[in-house]
Amino acid sequence: MIGNHHLFVPPEDQSTPVWRYMDLGKFVRMLQTRSLFFARADRLGDPFEGSSTAFMARDAEMLSRPENEELLTAAYDLPADYARKYLTTLSSARKMFRNDMYVSCWHLSKVESAAMWSLYGGSGAAIAVRATYSALAMALPSYVNLGKVNYLDWDSEAFNSANLFAAMLSKRASYRHESEVRALIWKQSPYPGLAFTNFGTDLPLILNDLIDRVYVSPAAPVWFEEIVTDLCRRYDLIAPVSQSDLSQQVVF
């Protein structure tokens, strides 16, 4: 069962499905290793992962000016020199924190997402595994935190800068279509069975306790579904396999 850090907020309905879209290679690796892959945060592909918002950066720069020492002291309840060092330390810590944070990203939605298939299944050789938020929460160990991502207007909004987890749970509003929930492992100390690399780590799980259905891309040919079904049978994954509902025949 997951940890319960207060910044990690679940959806109101924890029976809501969560989806993980991936290519065939990642699906096979998941089956072979019987694990979920957690990517190191700086490898997720978004250079803004874990950063402050543009609004926060402008605010920090303004407060750090010599003419604004009184405002700076009042904002942080510290002498101006200490407050400036605090802001610099926070900035450095957010950057370093990305190297110690490992992330598994899931799409929260009651239905499949055409946008997510476009991102991950353009070639047709793609798969989505479906679980529920509650099943994911139950499957993860207590040192993992799980919660919804907050989507912010980077130019006008801020998060709680004093908590490094807040940075990892905040993304630009242009990513809102991802409707993401994140499972996060903070590499504070060695965890049994986990090997951390510069790319990520594999978290062993009982996949049959997590995955309730496997979908193949709406762009996939019929034979691809047969291959995925055979892979699931070979690796004892009992979830049924079907082609995406988006591939249904059009009726006028």
MIDOSE-1310 file (N, C-alpha, C; in nm, 2 decimals, decimal comma, always signed):
residues 252
mign	+0,08/-0,12/+0,00/+0,00/+0,00/+0,00/+0,09/+0,12/+0,00; +0,05/+0,22/-0,08/+0,13/+0,34/-0,10/+0,14/+0,42/+0,03; +0,25/+0,51/+0,03/+0,26/+0,61/+0,14/+0,15/+0,71/+0,13; +0,15/+0,81/+0,23/+0,04/+0,90/+0,23/+0,08/+1,04/+0,25
hhlf	+0,19/+1,08/+0,19/+0,23/+1,22/+0,20/+0,12/+1,31/+0,16; +0,10/+1,42/+0,23/-0,03/+1,50/+0,21/-0,04/+1,57/+0,08; +0,07/+1,59/+0,01/+0,07/+1,66/-0,12/+0,02/+1,56/-0,23; +0,01/+1,43/-0,21/-0,03/+1,34/-0,31/-0,18/+1,31/-0,29
vppe	-0,26/+1,37/-0,38/-0,40/+1,37/-0,37/-0,46/+1,27/-0,47; -0,55/+1,18/-0,42/-0,61/+1,08/-0,51/-0,73/+1,15/-0,58; -0,78/+1,08/-0,69/-0,91/+1,13/-0,75/-1,02/+1,11/-0,65; -1,13/+1,18/-0,67/-1,25/+1,17/-0,58/-1,30/+1,02/-0,59
dqst	-1,31/+0,97/-0,71/-1,35/+0,83/-0,72/-1,23/+0,74/-0,75; -1,18/+0,67/-0,65/-1,06/+0,59/-0,67/-1,08/+0,46/-0,75; -1,20/+0,44/-0,79/-1,23/+0,32/-0,88/-1,21/+0,37/-1,03; -1,18/+0,49/-1,05/-1,16/+0,54/-1,19/-1,04/+0,47/-1,25
pvwr	-1,05/+0,43/-1,38/-0,94/+0,36/-1,44/-0,82/+0,45/-1,46; -0,71/+0,39/-1,46/-0,58/+0,45/-1,50/-0,52/+0,37/-1,61; -0,45/+0,43/-1,70/-0,40/+0,37/-1,82/-0,25/+0,40/-1,84; -0,18/+0,30/-1,88/-0,04/+0,32/-1,92/-0,02/+0,28/-2,06
ymdl	+0,01/+0,38/-2,15/+0,03/+0,36/-2,29/+0,18/+0,34/-2,32; +0,21/+0,24/-2,40/+0,35/+0,21/-2,43/+0,36/+0,13/-2,56; +0,49/+0,13/-2,61/+0,51/+0,05/-2,73/+0,53/-0,09/-2,69; +0,54/-0,18/-2,80/+0,55/-0,32/-2,78/+0,67/-0,36/-2,69
gkfv	+0,79/-0,30/-2,72/+0,91/-0,33/-2,65/+0,90/-0,31/-2,50; +0,83/-0,20/-2,46/+0,82/-0,18/-2,31/+0,72/-0,27/-2,25; +0,62/-0,31/-2,33/+0,52/-0,41/-2,28/+0,59/-0,54/-2,26; +0,67/-0,59/-2,35/+0,74/-0,71/-2,34/+0,83/-0,71/-2,22
rmlq	+0,90/-0,60/-2,20/+0,99/-0,59/-2,09/+0,91/-0,59/-1,95; +0,80/-0,53/-1,95/+0,72/-0,53/-1,83/+0,68/-0,68/-1,79; +0,64/-0,75/-1,90/+0,60/-0,89/-1,88/+0,72/-0,98/-1,83; +0,83/-0,96/-1,90/+0,95/-1,04/-1,87/+1,00/-1,01/-1,73
trsl	+1,01/-0,89/-1,69/+1,06/-0,85/-1,56/+0,96/-0,86/-1,45; +0,83/-0,87/-1,49/+0,72/-0,87/-1,39/+0,73/-0,75/-1,30; +0,74/-0,63/-1,36/+0,77/-0,51/-1,29/+0,71/-0,39/-1,36; +0,70/-0,28/-1,29/+0,68/-0,15/-1,35/+0,81/-0,07/-1,36
ffar	+0,83/+0,00/-1,47/+0,95/+0,08/-1,49/+0,92/+0,22/-1,44; +1,01/+0,27/-1,35/+1,01/+0,41/-1,30/+1,13/+0,48/-1,36; +1,10/+0,58/-1,45/+1,20/+0,66/-1,51/+1,26/+0,76/-1,42; +1,39/+0,79/-1,43/+1,44/+0,90/-1,35/+1,38/+1,03/-1,40
adrl	+1,34/+1,12/-1,31/+1,26/+1,24/-1,35/+1,33/+1,32/-1,46; +1,46/+1,33/-1,46/+1,52/+1,41/-1,56/+1,53/+1,34/-1,70; +1,47/+1,22/-1,71/+1,47/+1,15/-1,83/+1,33/+1,14/-1,89; +1,24/+1,21/-1,84/+1,10/+1,20/-1,88/+1,07/+1,28/-2,01
gdpf	+1,16/+1,36/-2,05/+1,14/+1,43/-2,18/+1,09/+1,57/-2,17; +1,05/+1,62/-2,06/+1,01/+1,75/-2,04/+1,11/+1,83/-1,96; +1,18/+1,92/-2,02/+1,29/+1,99/-1,95/+1,24/+2,07/-1,83; +1,11/+2,10/-1,82/+1,05/+2,17/-1,71/+1,02/+2,09/-1,59
egss	+1,04/+1,96/-1,60/+1,01/+1,87/-1,48/+1,09/+1,92/-1,36; +1,01/+1,94/-1,25/+1,07/+1,97/-1,12/+1,12/+2,12/-1,11; +1,09/+2,20/-1,21/+1,14/+2,34/-1,21/+1,04/+2,43/-1,14; +1,08/+2,55/-1,11/+0,98/+2,65/-1,06/+0,91/+2,70/-1,18
tafm	+0,79/+2,76/-1,16/+0,72/+2,83/-1,26/+0,79/+2,96/-1,30; +0,75/+3,01/-1,42/+0,81/+3,14/-1,46/+0,77/+3,25/-1,36; +0,64/+3,24/-1,31/+0,59/+3,33/-1,22/+0,68/+3,33/-1,09; +0,71/+3,21/-1,04/+0,79/+3,20/-0,92/+0,93/+3,25/-0,94
arda	+0,99/+3,23/-1,06/+1,12/+3,27/-1,09/+1,13/+3,43/-1,09; +1,03/+3,49/-1,15/+1,02/+3,63/-1,16/+1,01/+3,69/-1,02; +0,92/+3,63/-0,94/+0,90/+3,68/-0,80/+1,03/+3,67/-0,72; +1,10/+3,56/-0,73/+1,23/+3,54/-0,66/+1,33/+3,64/-0,70
emls	+1,34/+3,67/-0,83/+1,43/+3,76/-0,88/+1,40/+3,91/-0,83; +1,27/+3,94/-0,83/+1,23/+4,07/-0,79/+1,26/+4,09/-0,64; +1,23/+3,99/-0,56/+1,25/+4,00/-0,41/+1,40/+4,01/-0,38; +1,48/+3,95/-0,46/+1,63/+3,94/-0,44/+1,70/+4,08/-0,47
rpen	+1,63/+4,17/-0,53/+1,69/+4,30/-0,56/+1,72/+4,38/-0,43; +1,83/+4,45/-0,43/+1,87/+4,52/-0,30/+1,76/+4,62/-0,25; +1,69/+4,68/-0,35/+1,58/+4,78/-0,31/+1,46/+4,71/-0,24; +1,45/+4,57/-0,25/+1,34/+4,50/-0,20/+1,37/+4,42/-0,08
eell	+1,47/+4,46/+0,00/+1,51/+4,38/+0,12/+1,40/+4,37/+0,22; +1,32/+4,47/+0,24/+1,21/+4,46/+0,34/+1,11/+4,36/+0,30; +1,07/+4,37/+0,17/+0,98/+4,27/+0,12/+1,03/+4,13/+0,13; +1,16/+4,11/+0,10/+1,22/+3,97/+0,11/+1,22/+3,92/+0,25
taay	+1,25/+4,01/+0,34/+1,25/+3,97/+0,49/+1,12/+3,94/+0,53; +1,02/+4,01/+0,49/+0,88/+3,99/+0,53/+0,83/+3,86/+0,47; +0,86/+3,83/+0,35/+0,81/+3,71/+0,28/+0,86/+3,58/+0,34; +0,98/+3,58/+0,39/+1,04/+3,46/+0,44/+1,08/+3,46/+0,59
dlpa	+1,05/+3,57/+0,65/+1,07/+3,58/+0,80/+1,22/+3,55/+0,83; +1,31/+3,60/+0,74/+1,45/+3,58/+0,76/+1,52/+3,71/+0,73; +1,64/+3,73/+0,78/+1,72/+3,84/+0,74/+1,75/+3,83/+0,59; +1,76/+3,94/+0,52/+1,77/+3,94/+0,37/+1,88/+3,85/+0,32
dyar	+2,00/+3,86/+0,38/+2,11/+3,77/+0,33/+2,07/+3,62/+0,34; +2,01/+3,58/+0,45/+1,97/+3,44/+0,47/+1,86/+3,40/+0,37; +1,77/+3,50/+0,35/+1,66/+3,47/+0,26/+1,71/+3,45/+0,11; +1,81/+3,53/+0,07/+1,86/+3,51/-0,06/+1,93/+3,38/-0,07
kylt	+2,00/+3,34/+0,03/+2,07/+3,21/+0,03/+1,97/+3,09/+0,02; +1,85/+3,12/+0,10/+1,75/+3,02/+0,10/+1,69/+3,00/-0,04; +1,66/+3,11/-0,11/+1,61/+3,10/-0,25/+1,71/+3,03/-0,34; +1,84/+3,06/-0,33/+1,94/+2,99/-0,41/+1,94/+2,84/-0,38
tlss	+1,94/+2,81/-0,25/+1,94/+2,67/-0,21/+1,82/+2,59/-0,26; +1,70/+2,66/-0,26/+1,58/+2,59/-0,31/+1,59/+2,56/-0,46; +1,65/+2,66/-0,53/+1,66/+2,64/-0,68/+1,75/+2,52/-0,71; +1,87/+2,52/-0,64/+1,96/+2,41/-0,66/+1,90/+2,27/-0,62
arkm	+1,83/+2,27/-0,51/+1,77/+2,15/-0,46/+1,67/+2,09/-0,55; +1,59/+2,18/-0,61/+1,49/+2,13/-0,71/+1,56/+2,06/-0,83; +1,67/+2,12/-0,87/+1,74/+2,06/-0,99/+1,80/+1,93/-0,95; +1,86/+1,92/-0,83/+1,92/+1,80/-0,78/+1,82/+1,69/-0,75
frnd	+1,70/+1,73/-0,71/+1,60/+1,64/-0,66/+1,55/+1,55/-0,78; +1,56/+1,61/-0,90/+1,51/+1,53/-1,02/+1,60/+1,41/-1,04; +1,72/+1,41/-1,00/+1,81/+1,30/-1,01/+1,79/+1,19/-0,91; +1,71/+1,22/-0,81/+1,68/+1,12/-0,70/+1,53/+1,08/-0,70
myvs	+1,46/+1,13/-0,80/+1,32/+1,10/-0,81/+1,29/+1,01/-0,93; +1,22/+0,90/-0,91/+1,18/+0,80/-1,01/+1,03/+0,79/-1,02; +0,98/+0,80/-1,15/+0,84/+0,83/-1,18/+0,78/+0,72/-1,27; +0,66/+0,68/-1,23/+0,58/+0,60/-1,32/+0,45/+0,68/-1,35
cwhl	+0,43/+0,71/-1,48/+0,32/+0,80/-1,52/+0,20/+0,72/-1,57; +0,08/+0,76/-1,53/-0,04/+0,69/-1,57/-0,15/+0,80/-1,61; -0,23/+0,76/-1,70/-0,34/+0,85/-1,75/-0,47/+0,82/-1,68; -0,53/+0,91/-1,61/-0,65/+0,90/-1,54/-0,77/+0,93/-1,62
skve	-0,85/+0,83/-1,65/-0,97/+0,86/-1,74/-1,06/+0,74/-1,74; -1,19/+0,77/-1,75/-1,29/+0,66/-1,75/-1,29/+0,58/-1,89; -1,24/+0,65/-1,99/-1,23/+0,59/-2,12/-1,10/+0,61/-2,18; -1,07/+0,54/-2,29/-0,95/+0,55/-2,37/-0,93/+0,70/-2,42
saam	-0,81/+0,73/-2,44/-0,78/+0,87/-2,49/-0,72/+0,86/-2,64; -0,79/+0,92/-2,73/-0,74/+0,93/-2,87/-0,61/+1,01/-2,87; -0,60/+1,11/-2,79/-0,47/+1,19/-2,78/-0,36/+1,10/-2,74; -0,38/+1,02/-2,63/-0,27/+0,94/-2,58/-0,23/+0,83/-2,69
wsly	-0,33/+0,77/-2,76/-0,30/+0,68/-2,86/-0,21/+0,75/-2,97; -0,25/+0,87/-3,00/-0,17/+0,94/-3,10/-0,03/+0,97/-3,06; -0,01/+0,99/-2,93/+0,13/+1,01/-2,88/+0,21/+0,88/-2,88; +0,15/+0,77/-2,84/+0,22/+0,65/-2,81/+0,20/+0,54/-2,92
ggsg	+0,09/+0,55/-2,99/+0,05/+0,44/-3,08/+0,05/+0,48/-3,23; +0,12/+0,58/-3,27/+0,12/+0,62/-3,41/+0,16/+0,51/-3,51; +0,25/+0,43/-3,47/+0,29/+0,32/-3,56/+0,20/+0,20/-3,56; +0,11/+0,20/-3,47/+0,02/+0,08/-3,46/+0,07/-0,02/-3,36
aaia	+0,20/-0,03/-3,34/+0,26/-0,13/-3,25/+0,26/-0,08/-3,11; +0,14/-0,05/-3,05/+0,14/+0,01/-2,92/+0,03/-0,06/-2,84; +0,04/-0,05/-2,70/-0,05/-0,12/-2,61/-0,08/-0,02/-2,50; -0,20/-0,04/-2,45/-0,24/+0,03/-2,32/-0,28/-0,07/-2,22
vrat	-0,23/-0,07/-2,10/-0,27/-0,16/-1,99/-0,36/-0,07/-1,90; -0,47/-0,13/-1,86/-0,57/-0,06/-1,78/-0,57/-0,12/-1,64; -0,58/-0,04/-1,54/-0,60/-0,08/-1,40/-0,70/+0,02/-1,34; -0,72/+0,02/-1,21/-0,79/+0,13/-1,14/-0,70/+0,20/-1,05
ysal	-0,73/+0,32/-1,02/-0,64/+0,40/-0,92/-0,62/+0,32/-0,79; -0,73/+0,26/-0,74/-0,73/+0,19/-0,61/-0,64/+0,07/-0,63; -0,65/+0,00/-0,74/-0,56/-0,12/-0,76/-0,42/-0,08/-0,77; -0,39/+0,03/-0,83/-0,25/+0,07/-0,84/-0,20/+0,11/-0,70
amal	-0,28/+0,18/-0,62/-0,24/+0,22/-0,49/-0,22/+0,10/-0,40; -0,30/+0,00/-0,41/-0,28/-0,12/-0,33/-0,16/-0,20/-0,37; -0,12/-0,20/-0,50/-0,01/-0,28/-0,55/+0,12/-0,22/-0,52; +0,13/-0,09/-0,49/+0,26/-0,02/-0,47/+0,30/-0,03/-0,32
psyv	+0,43/-0,05/-0,30/+0,47/-0,05/-0,16/+0,47/+0,08/-0,09; +0,49/+0,08/+0,04/+0,47/+0,20/+0,13/+0,57/+0,31/+0,10; +0,68/+0,28/+0,04/+0,78/+0,39/+0,01/+0,75/+0,46/-0,12; +0,64/+0,42/-0,19/+0,60/+0,49/-0,31/+0,48/+0,58/-0,28
nlgk	+0,48/+0,70/-0,33/+0,37/+0,79/-0,32/+0,30/+0,80/-0,45; +0,17/+0,82/-0,45/+0,09/+0,83/-0,57/-0,02/+0,94/-0,56; -0,03/+1,02/-0,67/-0,13/+1,12/-0,66/-0,14/+1,19/-0,80; -0,24/+1,28/-0,81/-0,27/+1,35/-0,93/-0,17/+1,46/-0,95
vnyl	-0,14/+1,49/-1,08/-0,05/+1,60/-1,12/-0,14/+1,73/-1,12; -0,08/+1,84/-1,08/-0,15/+1,97/-1,09/-0,10/+2,04/-1,21; -0,19/+2,10/-1,29/-0,15/+2,17/-1,41/-0,17/+2,32/-1,39; -0,06/+2,39/-1,41/-0,06/+2,53/-1,37/-0,03/+2,62/-1,50
dwds	-0,08/+2,74/-1,49/-0,04/+2,84/-1,59/+0,10/+2,89/-1,54; +0,20/+2,85/-1,62/+0,34/+2,87/-1,58/+0,38/+3,02/-1,56; +0,30/+3,11/-1,63/+0,33/+3,25/-1,62/+0,26/+3,32/-1,51; +0,16/+3,26/-1,45/+0,08/+3,33/-1,35/+0,05/+3,26/-1,22
eafn	+0,10/+3,13/-1,21/+0,06/+3,05/-1,09/+0,19/+3,00/-1,03; +0,18/+2,96/-0,90/+0,29/+2,91/-0,82/+0,25/+2,78/-0,75; +0,34/+2,70/-0,70/+0,32/+2,60/-0,61/+0,40/+2,62/-0,48; +0,38/+2,54/-0,38/+0,45/+2,55/-0,25/+0,60/+2,53/-0,27
sanl	+0,68/+2,64/-0,28/+0,82/+2,62/-0,31/+0,90/+2,55/-0,20; +0,84/+2,55/-0,08/+0,92/+2,50/+0,04/+0,91/+2,34/+0,04; +0,83/+2,28/-0,05/+0,82/+2,14/-0,05/+0,87/+2,09/-0,19; +0,97/+2,01/-0,19/+1,02/+1,96/-0,32/+0,93/+1,87/-0,39
faam	+0,84/+1,80/-0,32/+0,74/+1,71/-0,39/+0,65/+1,79/-0,47; +0,62/+1,92/-0,43/+0,52/+2,00/-0,50/+0,57/+2,03/-0,64; +0,71/+2,04/-0,66/+0,76/+2,07/-0,79/+0,74/+1,95/-0,88; +0,75/+1,83/-0,83/+0,74/+1,71/-0,90/+0,59/+1,67/-0,94
lskr	+0,50/+1,74/-0,87/+0,36/+1,72/-0,90/+0,30/+1,83/-0,97; +0,38/+1,92/-1,03/+0,33/+2,04/-1,10/+0,38/+2,03/-1,25; +0,29/+2,06/-1,34/+0,33/+2,06/-1,48/+0,26/+2,18/-1,55; +0,32/+2,22/-1,67/+0,25/+2,33/-1,74/+0,12/+2,29/-1,79
asyr	+0,03/+2,39/-1,80/-0,11/+2,36/-1,84/-0,12/+2,30/-1,98; -0,02/+2,32/-2,06/-0,03/+2,26/-2,20/-0,02/+2,11/-2,20; +0,01/+2,05/-2,08/+0,01/+1,90/-2,07/-0,12/+1,85/-2,00; -0,22/+1,93/-1,99/-0,34/+1,89/-1,92/-0,41/+1,77/-1,98
hese	-0,39/+1,75/-2,11/-0,45/+1,64/-2,18/-0,40/+1,51/-2,13; -0,29/+1,51/-2,06/-0,23/+1,38/-2,01/-0,31/+1,33/-1,88; -0,38/+1,42/-1,82/-0,46/+1,39/-1,70/-0,38/+1,29/-1,61; -0,27/+1,32/-1,57/-0,17/+1,23/-1,52/-0,18/+1,21/-1,37
vral	-0,17/+1,08/-1,33/-0,14/+1,05/-1,19/+0,00/+0,99/-1,19; +0,08/+1,02/-1,09/+0,22/+0,98/-1,08/+0,25/+0,90/-0,96; +0,32/+0,79/-0,98/+0,38/+0,72/-0,87/+0,52/+0,76/-0,86; +0,57/+0,79/-0,74/+0,70/+0,84/-0,73/+0,78/+0,77/-0,62
iwkq	+0,91/+0,74/-0,65/+1,00/+0,68/-0,56/+1,11/+0,78/-0,54; +1,13/+0,82/-0,41/+1,25/+0,90/-0,38/+1,36/+0,82/-0,33; +1,47/+0,82/-0,41/+1,59/+0,74/-0,38/+1,66/+0,80/-0,26; +1,60/+0,78/-0,14/+1,67/+0,83/-0,02/+1,77/+0,73/+0,04
spyp	+1,74/+0,60/+0,02/+1,83/+0,50/+0,07/+1,80/+0,37/-0,01; +1,88/+0,27/+0,00/+1,86/+0,15/-0,08/+1,72/+0,08/-0,04; +1,65/+0,03/-0,14/+1,53/-0,04/-0,12/+1,55/-0,18/-0,16; +1,49/-0,28/-0,09/+1,51/-0,42/-0,12/+1,46/-0,45/-0,26
glaf	+1,55/-0,51/-0,34/+1,51/-0,55/-0,48/+1,51/-0,45/-0,58; +1,55/-0,32/-0,55/+1,56/-0,22/-0,65/+1,70/-0,18/-0,68; +1,73/-0,17/-0,81/+1,86/-0,12/-0,86/+1,84/+0,01/-0,94; +1,89/+0,12/-0,88/+1,87/+0,25/-0,95/+1,98/+0,28/-1,04
tnfg	+1,94/+0,32/-1,17/+2,04/+0,36/-1,27/+2,01/+0,50/-1,31; +2,10/+0,55/-1,40/+2,08/+0,69/-1,45/+1,95/+0,70/-1,54; +1,89/+0,59/-1,57/+1,77/+0,59/-1,65/+1,64/+0,56/-1,58; +1,65/+0,47/-1,48/+1,53/+0,43/-1,40/+1,55/+0,31/-1,32
tdlp	+1,44/+0,25/-1,27/+1,45/+0,13/-1,19/+1,32/+0,05/-1,21; +1,33/-0,08/-1,19/+1,22/-0,17/-1,21/+1,16/-0,21/-1,07; +1,03/-0,18/-1,05/+0,97/-0,22/-0,93/+0,89/-0,35/-0,95; +0,93/-0,46/-0,89/+0,86/-0,59/-0,90/+0,72/-0,58/-0,84
liln	+0,62/-0,63/-0,92/+0,48/-0,63/-0,88/+0,42/-0,76/-0,93; +0,30/-0,79/-0,86/+0,22/-0,90/-0,92/+0,13/-0,83/-1,02; +0,16/-0,85/-1,14/+0,09/-0,78/-1,25/-0,06/-0,82/-1,25; -0,09/-0,94/-1,22/-0,23/-0,99/-1,22/-0,31/-0,92/-1,12
dlid	-0,25/-0,87/-1,01/-0,33/-0,80/-0,91/-0,35/-0,65/-0,95; -0,29/-0,61/-1,06/-0,29/-0,47/-1,10/-0,37/-0,45/-1,23; -0,33/-0,52/-1,34/-0,39/-0,50/-1,47/-0,52/-0,58/-1,49; -0,62/-0,51/-1,53/-0,75/-0,58/-1,55/-0,79/-0,59/-1,70
rvyv	-0,72/-0,52/-1,79/-0,74/-0,54/-1,93/-0,62/-0,48/-2,01; -0,60/-0,54/-2,13/-0,49/-0,49/-2,22/-0,56/-0,46/-2,35; -0,53/-0,34/-2,40/-0,58/-0,29/-2,53/-0,47/-0,27/-2,63; -0,49/-0,31/-2,75/-0,39/-0,28/-2,86/-0,44/-0,16/-2,94
spaa	-0,35/-0,09/-3,00/-0,37/+0,04/-3,07/-0,49/+0,02/-3,17; -0,57/+0,13/-3,18/-0,67/+0,13/-3,29/-0,61/+0,12/-3,43; -0,49/+0,15/-3,44/-0,42/+0,15/-3,57/-0,35/+0,01/-3,60; -0,36/-0,08/-3,50/-0,30/-0,21/-3,52/-0,37/-0,30/-3,61
pvwf	-0,30/-0,38/-3,69/-0,37/-0,49/-3,77/-0,41/-0,60/-3,68; -0,50/-0,69/-3,73/-0,55/-0,80/-3,65/-0,45/-0,89/-3,59; -0,34/-0,92/-3,67/-0,24/-1,01/-3,63/-0,16/-0,95/-3,51; -0,16/-0,82/-3,49/-0,09/-0,77/-3,37/-0,16/-0,80/-3,24
eeiv	-0,29/-0,80/-3,25/-0,37/-0,84/-3,13/-0,34/-0,99/-3,09; -0,32/-1,07/-3,20/-0,29/-1,21/-3,17/-0,16/-1,23/-3,11; -0,06/-1,15/-3,15/+0,08/-1,15/-3,09/+0,07/-1,11/-2,94; +0,00/-1,00/-2,91/-0,01/-0,96/-2,78/-0,08/-1,06/-2,69
tdlc	-0,19/-1,12/-2,74/-0,26/-1,23/-2,67/-0,16/-1,34/-2,64; -0,08/-1,38/-2,73/+0,02/-1,49/-2,71/+0,12/-1,45/-2,61; +0,17/-1,33/-2,61/+0,27/-1,28/-2,51/+0,21/-1,29/-2,37; +0,08/-1,24/-2,36/+0,02/-1,25/-2,23/+0,01/-1,39/-2,18
rryd	-0,03/-1,48/-2,27/-0,04/-1,62/-2,23/+0,09/-1,68/-2,19; +0,19/-1,64/-2,26/+0,33/-1,70/-2,23/+0,38/-1,65/-2,10; +0,35/-1,53/-2,06/+0,40/-1,47/-1,93/+0,29/-1,47/-1,82; +0,18/-1,55/-1,84/+0,08/-1,58/-1,74/+0,01/-1,45/-1,70
liap	-0,01/-1,35/-1,79/-0,09/-1,24/-1,76/-0,24/-1,28/-1,80; -0,33/-1,28/-1,70/-0,46/-1,33/-1,73/-0,56/-1,22/-1,78; -0,52/-1,09/-1,78/-0,61/-0,99/-1,83/-0,65/-1,01/-1,97; -0,77/-1,00/-2,01/-0,82/-1,01/-2,15/-0,75/-0,91/-2,24
vsqs	-0,73/-0,95/-2,36/-0,67/-0,86/-2,46/-0,78/-0,83/-2,57; -0,79/-0,70/-2,61/-0,88/-0,66/-2,71/-0,83/-0,54/-2,79; -0,88/-0,52/-2,91/-0,84/-0,40/-2,98/-0,91/-0,28/-2,92; -0,85/-0,17/-2,93/-0,90/-0,04/-2,88/-1,05/-0,02/-2,93
dlsq	-1,13/+0,03/-2,84/-1,27/+0,06/-2,87/-1,28/+0,17/-2,98; -1,17/+0,24/-3,00/-1,17/+0,35/-3,10/-1,16/+0,29/-3,24; -1,14/+0,16/-3,25/-1,13/+0,10/-3,38/-1,27/+0,04/-3,43; -1,37/+0,07/-3,35/-1,50/+0,02/-3,39/-1,55/+0,07/-3,53
qvvf	-1,62/+0,00/-3,60/-1,67/+0,03/-3,73/-1,76/+0,15/-3,73; -1,74/+0,24/-3,82/-1,83/+0,37/-3,82/-1,96/+0,33/-3,88; -2,07/+0,38/-3,82/-2,20/+0,36/-3,87/-2,27/+0,50/-3,90; -2,31/+0,52/-4,02/-2,37/+0,65/-4,05/-2,53/+0,64/-4,05
